[in-house]
Amino acid sequence: MRAQSTESLLLSKPGFVQYFIAFTRLLHGFTSVLPGFALLWMLDGGIADQRYHFALLVFFGLITVLVFQAGGVYNDDLFSKRLRFRLMFFSWLAAFSVLVFMHQVLGLFAFLSPQQLLLWFLAGLTLYGAERLLLQAILRHFIRQGRHLQNAVILGGTENGERIAEYMRRNGDIRLGIIGFIDDRLSRVNGELAELPVLGDSKTLEQLIREERVQQVLVALPWSAENRIGHIVSRLRRLPVSVLLAPDMLALRHAHNRITEVAGLPMFNASELPLRGWSPLIKRIEDLILAGLALIAVAPLMLLIAIAIKLDSPGPVLFRQKRYGYNNRLIEVYKFRSMYHQMADANAERQTVRGDARITRVGAFIRRSSIDELPQLFNVLLGSMSMVGPRPHATATKAAGVLFEDAVEAYSARHRVKPGITGWAQINGYRGETDTLEKIERRIEFDLEYIEHWSVWFDLYILFRTVPALVFTKEAY
């Protein structure tokens, strides 16, 4: 136990971070020239001055590190759980452009053919990806053992403090680990909060800081307690510790950017347009391309499903239903009909359940596999839906007998973007029946998280995970 504690302290020393970043720079510089060294070795005998080209490789390695530095590769996100493949791709592309300039314009590395240059680029990109995955595995190992770059405590056993602890548990990484709560009212919060121990009062906190076991304090007291917060901050400023005023998680829960400046004054940004600038156009182009390709691929399957529906029961092949779309506007959503025509529920006043008598034999299959959603590709092409987004709900859909918009206060916030055929909530297991308030609350949390963090890469990731999520889910019927 003492050995692990000693290792944790070594990991949390400020010098460790600097040494690790310096090592990463050296590794990146070496990785950038490793394929060049390999090519130089393979072409041995056909190159006049080996030492000259060796010096050029070292120079290119230095250039690569400088480009990576300018691109933000070595910022705090280096220690995050994010894969950062996009950042590494563009940074490596920028650095390699310098090499191409040296080759084409300056006549350096003239012994290399364009094919060998391409091989060098792809080899370097592969190595950088492998290094990032290896780093992620190492960081996860440290986190499982309770080691972090900095240890933190939450000052204030408040409801907001518990929310922050839960948020850090779900989203935290190696940069910060919460070891417990500090509160001067021990009689009220003695024991545990949010599965973390209550370590003691302010005197205990001071001792932990003096022993270098705590490097950050997150003050989670109500912002209305201005005098108390001022007194605590004044005391902690005398100690070697970082003090952060934790935000009100309810107020900032759906913030896209945490802080913005207005006339030089920092302000909390609680809400803003989810898609700005070129983003709406980019997402529309993405939808048109993906929906068009998908329709070409699944057209034979859709024809077979249409024939099966027609043979299985009388009625139309398609089912049209009014649902809420962008900005709470009603849109008409297309689906393959999965119920007997005379039992259709246009407003979804009654949710489907296991063994529902209204569902046809073909309908049971296409609902379970979500094939009934394929006609929504036409909705995407027409512009009322996207390939990825919060799922559109029918006007009378309920959770535990309560309308969705009445069950969750933030429900309407999901309508700030177009609804999608698949979404972040669905691939995380929240699809099918919503028979409890907790299910719809969690579904909306995932929907809002998607809206806040939208990107083309995020969309492609969700689409990539959609098929496995549909195969292994047991929630839809």
CORPE-V264452 format. One record per residue. N is the residue number from 0. RES is the residue in one letter. PSI is psi in whole degrees, 0 to 359 (999 if undefined). NEAR is the number of other C-alpha atoms within 8 Angstrom. Layout:
n->{N:N}
res->{RES:RES}
psi->{PSI:PSI}
near->{NEAR:NEAR}
This chain:
n->{0:1:2:3:4:5:6:7:8:9:10:11:12:13:14:15:16:17:18:19:20:21:22:23:24:25:26:27:28:29:30:31:32:33:34:35:36:37:38:39:40:41:42:43:44:45:46:47:48:49:50:51:52:53:54:55:56:57:58:59:60:61:62:63:64:65:66:67:68:69:70:71:72:73:74:75:76:77:78:79:80:81:82:83:84:85:86:87:88:89:90:91:92:93:94:95:96:97:98:99:100:101:102:103:104:105:106:107:108:109:110:111:112:113:114:115:116:117:118:119:120:121:122:123:124:125:126:127:128:129:130:131:132:133:134:135:136:137:138:139:140:141:142:143:144:145:146:147:148:149:150:151:152:153:154:155:156:157:158:159:160:161:162:163:164:165:166:167:168:169:170:171:172:173:174:175:176:177:178:179:180:181:182:183:184:185:186:187:188:189:190:191:192:193:194:195:196:197:198:199:200:201:202:203:204:205:206:207:208:209:210:211:212:213:214:215:216:217:218:219:220:221:222:223:224:225:226:227:228:229:230:231:232:233:234:235:236:237:238:239:240:241:242:243:244:245:246:247:248:249:250:251:252:253:254:255:256:257:258:259:260:261:262:263:264:265:266:267:268:269:270:271:272:273:274:275:276:277:278:279:280:281:282:283:284:285:286:287:288:289:290:291:292:293:294:295:296:297:298:299:300:301:302:303:304:305:306:307:308:309:310:311:312:313:314:315:316:317:318:319:320:321:322:323:324:325:326:327:328:329:330:331:332:333:334:335:336:337:338:339:340:341:342:343:344:345:346:347:348:349:350:351:352:353:354:355:356:357:358:359:360:361:362:363:364:365:366:367:368:369:370:371:372:373:374:375:376:377:378:379:380:381:382:383:384:385:386:387:388:389:390:391:392:393:394:395:396:397:398:399:400:401:402:403:404:405:406:407:408:409:410:411:412:413:414:415:416:417:418:419:420:421:422:423:424:425:426:427:428:429:430:431:432:433:434:435:436:437:438:439:440:441:442:443:444:445:446:447:448:449:450:451:452:453:454:455:456:457:458:459:460:461:462:463:464:465:466:467:468:469:470:471:472:473:474:475:476}
res->{M:R:A:Q:S:T:E:S:L:L:L:S:K:P:G:F:V:Q:Y:F:I:A:F:T:R:L:L:H:G:F:T:S:V:L:P:G:F:A:L:L:W:M:L:D:G:G:I:A:D:Q:R:Y:H:F:A:L:L:V:F:F:G:L:I:T:V:L:V:F:Q:A:G:G:V:Y:N:D:D:L:F:S:K:R:L:R:F:R:L:M:F:F:S:W:L:A:A:F:S:V:L:V:F:M:H:Q:V:L:G:L:F:A:F:L:S:P:Q:Q:L:L:L:W:F:L:A:G:L:T:L:Y:G:A:E:R:L:L:L:Q:A:I:L:R:H:F:I:R:Q:G:R:H:L:Q:N:A:V:I:L:G:G:T:E:N:G:E:R:I:A:E:Y:M:R:R:N:G:D:I:R:L:G:I:I:G:F:I:D:D:R:L:S:R:V:N:G:E:L:A:E:L:P:V:L:G:D:S:K:T:L:E:Q:L:I:R:E:E:R:V:Q:Q:V:L:V:A:L:P:W:S:A:E:N:R:I:G:H:I:V:S:R:L:R:R:L:P:V:S:V:L:L:A:P:D:M:L:A:L:R:H:A:H:N:R:I:T:E:V:A:G:L:P:M:F:N:A:S:E:L:P:L:R:G:W:S:P:L:I:K:R:I:E:D:L:I:L:A:G:L:A:L:I:A:V:A:P:L:M:L:L:I:A:I:A:I:K:L:D:S:P:G:P:V:L:F:R:Q:K:R:Y:G:Y:N:N:R:L:I:E:V:Y:K:F:R:S:M:Y:H:Q:M:A:D:A:N:A:E:R:Q:T:V:R:G:D:A:R:I:T:R:V:G:A:F:I:R:R:S:S:I:D:E:L:P:Q:L:F:N:V:L:L:G:S:M:S:M:V:G:P:R:P:H:A:T:A:T:K:A:A:G:V:L:F:E:D:A:V:E:A:Y:S:A:R:H:R:V:K:P:G:I:T:G:W:A:Q:I:N:G:Y:R:G:E:T:D:T:L:E:K:I:E:R:R:I:E:F:D:L:E:Y:I:E:H:W:S:V:W:F:D:L:Y:I:L:F:R:T:V:P:A:L:V:F:T:K:E:A:Y}
psi->{316:324:318:321:319:318:322:320:319:320:327:357:137:325:330:316:315:317:321:318:320:318:320:321:315:318:317:319:317:319:323:330:353:313:327:318:319:317:321:319:319:330:16:132:332:6:131:307:96:317:324:314:330:318:321:321:317:319:317:324:320:317:318:315:320:319:317:321:314:330:357:19:331:22:188:334:349:327:6:176:355:140:325:29:322:315:315:323:310:327:316:323:318:317:319:334:327:319:318:320:316:325:313:318:315:349:14:157:38:341:351:137:163:324:321:325:317:319:319:313:312:322:317:317:319:317:319:320:317:321:320:318:321:317:318:318:319:316:320:323:316:318:317:331:6:23:137:162:327:139:142:156:154:118:107:105:57:171:321:323:320:321:320:319:317:321:317:326:322:323:355:165:197:342:329:131:128:121:348:186:151:131:135:347:70:331:335:330:21:141:244:151:129:40:20:147:149:110:335:201:196:326:320:319:315:321:318:323:318:325:3:32:351:129:344:145:122:110:112:28:155:138:345:338:61:316:317:318:317:319:317:315:320:319:316:337:341:353:155:75:148:136:122:132:110:140:163:111:331:319:326:9:322:25:139:312:133:318:138:166:135:112:38:357:119:134:149:130:97:337:145:172:129:327:118:163:235:351:314:319:316:316:324:317:317:315:315:317:310:318:320:314:319:319:319:320:322:4:314:319:318:324:318:318:319:317:316:319:318:322:332:321:151:151:174:158:319:148:127:134:137:129:163:131:211:135:31:18:146:132:159:117:136:140:158:137:126:356:162:136:319:348:8:143:93:329:2:41:336:116:150:146:170:131:24:126:344:345:134:173:313:322:322:320:312:334:318:323:359:17:336:345:350:323:346:350:328:324:320:314:325:347:1:346:168:166:321:136:178:138:138:136:146:162:332:19:138:156:120:38:5:133:141:315:337:334:324:123:324:12:315:342:338:347:12:350:167:146:162:163:321:167:174:322:319:318:349:15:2:80:165:211:137:79:356:156:328:322:316:327:315:322:317:324:315:320:315:327:320:315:319:329:25:140:162:321:321:318:313:323:317:316:321:324:354:312:311:324:322:323:320:353:151:15:338:136:999}
near->{4:5:6:7:8:8:9:12:10:8:11:11:10:6:6:10:9:8:8:8:9:8:8:8:9:9:8:12:12:9:11:12:12:9:11:10:10:8:9:9:7:6:8:7:5:5:8:5:6:8:6:7:9:9:8:8:11:9:8:11:13:9:9:14:12:8:11:13:9:7:8:7:12:9:6:6:8:7:9:9:6:5:7:6:7:6:9:12:9:8:12:11:8:9:12:10:8:8:9:9:9:11:11:8:6:7:8:7:8:7:5:7:7:6:6:9:10:8:8:10:9:8:9:12:11:8:9:11:10:8:8:9:9:8:8:10:8:8:10:9:8:11:11:7:6:8:12:15:13:13:14:14:13:15:13:11:14:9:6:10:13:11:9:10:11:9:9:9:7:6:6:10:11:14:10:11:14:10:9:11:15:15:13:7:7:9:5:5:11:7:6:9:11:7:5:9:10:13:8:12:11:9:7:9:10:9:8:10:13:9:7:8:9:13:12:12:13:12:12:14:12:7:6:4:8:7:6:7:11:8:8:8:9:8:8:9:9:6:9:8:11:7:11:8:7:8:7:8:9:5:8:12:7:10:11:11:7:9:8:9:8:7:4:5:6:8:8:8:12:12:7:7:6:10:8:7:5:6:8:9:7:8:9:10:8:9:12:10:8:9:13:9:8:9:9:7:7:8:8:7:7:9:8:8:8:10:8:9:13:11:7:9:8:8:7:8:9:9:9:9:10:12:12:13:15:11:7:8:7:8:9:8:10:13:12:13:13:13:10:13:9:4:7:8:7:7:10:10:8:6:8:7:7:5:5:7:5:8:10:12:7:10:13:11:8:11:12:10:9:9:9:13:10:10:11:12:12:9:13:14:12:7:8:12:14:14:12:12:16:15:9:9:7:11:9:8:13:12:13:8:5:8:10:11:9:7:9:9:7:8:9:9:7:12:13:10:13:12:15:13:13:14:14:12:14:12:13:7:9:11:9:7:9:11:8:8:10:6:10:12:9:10:11:12:8:10:14:11:9:11:11:10:8:10:6:8:6:9:10:8:8:13:10:7:9:11:8:7:12:10:7:6:8:6:9:9:11}
